[in-house]
């Protein structure tokens, strides 16, 4: 992708300072999005900008100034197909991380329940990585992909579904704890049928936890094609009071029946044609009024990698600040 040189300059947007390193992160994420987009086009799949990325596309024609990632969503049928073909169809250097990763190294690279396309550090050397990703130096740049699953119309079935998904996710995350306290088998027993055709070693905690995570995803998808509502079920939480639960306020599946391209920084991104309904559901009627909010992770996402990279530079005899090193790399390599 081509970015004008000025794109990478520090900039104030809506009173918020976007540093040049974040601009590099944005450009790198857009490169990953381009890979995803091409795979979708080649295979007749549809993705949609989601959460803050959808809001950014409509309100800012790009990233929300204080956001640092790209989130997209797919209806479950397209999501499952994407995960099924990704290993063979993604170009060299790009892989799925998380539960659909092809090996334990990639399972660990994403500790969340949804899929994620990342740049594989075992393929990209640092120089090749920085050349490809506009002098962004922090490995494993990626884009999250959320499945949108059908929600049953009956509140009792909704409750049971979400309770099961949550119980499996918790068992997968804390498997070693539950194995030690002797409760693992009783926690897993109601959902054993979801593990029947998954290959794993029950005595290998890493493999068993991965299988349980896969089971939670299968349970979330178990109502595929049922009803007219969808949600990111993997992130719903069990209601505290079953007796007072009248069902989740979910999105309409028809809102994601087709998409349209909207300007997003130096490129475009696909959004639901009925994006107004989606944004009002998620952010309220006044979603066009900027309200600065904190991300659900450390901002910037690469903060924990900075210290290690500084040490790497020092070991290599480079004493310039990381921003200056990347800026010089950017110029010396003619990146734009």
SVG drawing of the C-alpha trace seen along z (x, -y; Angstrom):
<svg xmlns="http://www.w3.org/2000/svg" viewBox="-38 -20 66 58">
<polyline fill="none" stroke="black" stroke-width="0.4" points="0.0,0.0 1.1,-3.6 1.0,-6.2 2.0,-9.8 5.1,-10.8 3.2,-13.2 0.9,-10.5 3.6,-9.4 4.0,-12.8 2.8,-13.3 -0.7,-14.9 -3.3,-16.4 -6.8,-15.0 -9.8,-16.1 -7.5,-17.5 -5.6,-14.2 -1.9,-13.8 -1.3,-10.8 2.4,-10.1 4.4,-9.1 4.9,-5.5 1.1,-5.1 0.9,-6.2 3.3,-3.4 1.2,-1.0 -1.9,-2.2 -0.2,-1.7 1.0,1.7 -2.5,2.8 -3.9,1.5 -1.4,3.8 -2.8,6.8 -6.4,5.6 -5.5,5.6 -4.3,9.2 -7.6,10.2 -9.6,8.2 -7.9,9.9 -8.6,13.4 -12.2,12.5 -12.6,11.1 -11.0,14.2 -13.3,16.6 -16.6,14.7 -16.5,13.9 -17.7,10.7 -16.0,8.9 -17.3,5.7 -15.6,3.0 -16.7,3.5 -16.7,1.8 -14.3,-1.2 -13.2,-0.6 -16.7,-1.0 -17.2,-4.1 -13.9,-5.5 -14.8,-4.8 -18.1,-6.7 -17.1,-9.5 -13.4,-10.1 -13.0,-8.5 -10.2,-6.5 -9.0,-5.5 -10.5,-7.0 -7.6,-9.2 -7.2,-7.5 -7.7,-4.0 -4.8,-1.7 -6.2,1.4 -8.5,2.6 -11.5,4.8 -13.6,6.5 -16.4,9.0 -17.9,11.8 -21.1,13.7 -20.4,17.1 -20.6,19.0 -18.0,16.7 -15.9,16.7 -15.7,20.5 -14.9,20.7 -12.1,18.0 -10.6,20.0 -10.8,23.2 -8.9,21.9 -6.6,19.3 -3.6,21.6 -3.4,22.3 -4.7,19.0 -3.0,16.4 0.2,15.1 3.6,16.1 4.3,14.5 0.7,14.2 -0.9,16.7 -3.9,17.2 -3.1,16.9 -5.3,18.1 -7.5,21.2 -7.4,21.6 -3.6,21.3 -1.8,24.3 0.5,24.9 0.9,24.2 3.2,21.2 0.3,19.5 -2.3,20.6 -0.2,18.6 0.2,15.6 -3.5,14.6 -5.1,15.4 -8.5,14.2 -11.4,16.3 -11.6,14.7 -9.4,15.2 -6.6,12.9 -4.4,12.6 -0.8,11.7 2.5,11.2 4.6,14.3 7.9,13.4 9.4,16.7 9.1,15.6 9.7,11.9 13.2,10.9 13.3,7.5 14.6,5.7 12.0,7.4 9.3,6.7 10.2,3.0 10.4,2.6 7.0,4.2 5.3,2.5 6.4,-1.1 9.2,-1.1 7.0,0.2 9.4,2.3 7.1,4.3 6.4,7.9 3.1,9.7 1.1,6.8 -2.4,8.1 -6.1,7.6 -8.8,9.2 -11.7,11.0 -14.9,11.5 -17.6,14.0 -21.2,12.8 -23.3,15.7 -27.1,16.2 -28.8,15.7 -31.7,17.9 -34.9,16.0 -35.8,17.8 -34.2,16.1 -33.7,19.4 -31.8,20.8 -29.8,17.6 -28.8,18.0 -27.8,21.6 -25.8,20.9 -23.8,18.0 -23.3,19.8 -21.8,22.8 -19.6,20.6 -18.3,18.8 -17.8,22.0 -15.7,23.5 -13.7,20.4 -12.9,20.2 -12.0,23.9 -9.7,23.4 -8.0,20.4 -7.7,21.9 -7.3,25.6 -4.2,26.2 -6.1,24.7 -9.2,26.8 -7.1,29.9 -5.3,29.3 -8.5,28.8 -10.2,31.8 -13.1,29.9 -12.0,30.0 -13.9,33.2 -17.2,32.0 -16.9,28.6 -16.2,30.1 -18.7,33.1 -21.8,31.3 -19.9,30.2 -17.9,33.4 -19.9,34.0 -18.3,30.8 -14.8,32.4 -15.7,35.7 -14.0,35.1 -11.2,32.8 -7.8,34.5 -5.9,33.8 -4.0,35.4 -6.1,35.2 -2.9,35.4 -1.3,32.5 -2.5,29.3 -1.7,27.2 -3.5,29.4 -6.5,30.0 -6.9,26.3 -6.8,25.6 -9.5,28.3 -11.7,26.7 -11.3,23.3 -12.3,24.8 -15.3,26.4 -16.4,23.0 -16.3,21.6 -18.4,24.5 -20.9,23.9 -21.1,20.2 -21.8,21.3 -24.4,23.9 -27.4,21.7 -26.1,20.8 -29.0,20.0 -31.5,19.8 -33.5,16.6 -33.0,13.1 -30.5,11.7 -26.7,11.9 -24.1,11.0 -20.4,11.5 -21.4,14.3 -17.8,15.1 -17.8,11.9 -21.2,12.0 -21.2,12.6 -23.6,14.8 -26.4,12.6 -26.2,12.5 -29.9,13.2 -31.5,15.9 -35.0,15.2 -34.8,11.5 -33.2,12.2 -35.4,11.3 -32.8,11.8 -29.9,9.9 -30.4,6.8 -28.8,8.2 -28.2,6.8 -30.4,7.8 -28.8,10.2 -30.2,8.2 -27.9,5.3 -25.0,7.4 -26.7,8.6 -24.5,6.4 -21.7,3.9 -20.3,0.8 -16.9,-0.7 -16.1,-3.8 -13.0,-6.0 -10.5,-4.8 -7.3,-6.8 -5.5,-6.2 -7.7,-3.3 -11.3,-2.0 -12.9,0.4 -16.2,2.4 -19.0,1.4 -22.6,2.6 -25.0,0.7 -27.1,0.3 -24.1,-1.0 -26.4,-3.6 -28.4,-0.9 -25.2,1.0 -23.6,-2.2 -26.7,-3.3 -27.0,0.2 -23.4,0.1 -22.7,-3.6 -26.1,-5.3 -27.9,-7.8 -25.2,-10.5 -22.4,-8.3 -21.2,-11.1 -20.1,-13.2 -16.5,-12.3 -16.1,-11.0 -12.6,-10.0 -12.6,-6.5 -10.0,-4.1 -9.3,-1.0 -9.8,2.4 -6.1,3.0 -3.0,1.1 -2.5,-1.9 -0.5,-1.8 -0.7,2.0 3.1,2.1 4.1,0.5 5.4,3.7 7.6,4.3 9.3,0.9 11.7,1.7 12.9,4.9 13.4,3.1 15.5,0.4 17.7,3.1 18.0,4.7 19.1,1.4 21.7,0.9 23.1,4.4 23.5,3.5 25.4,0.3 22.5,-2.0 21.8,-4.7 19.2,-6.8 15.6,-6.8 13.3,-4.3 11.2,-7.0 14.4,-8.4 15.7,-5.0 12.4,-4.2 12.3,-7.7 15.8,-7.2 14.9,-3.7 11.9,-5.2 14.0,-7.7 17.0,-5.5 14.8,-2.8 12.6,-5.2 9.4,-4.0 6.2,-6.0"/>
</svg>
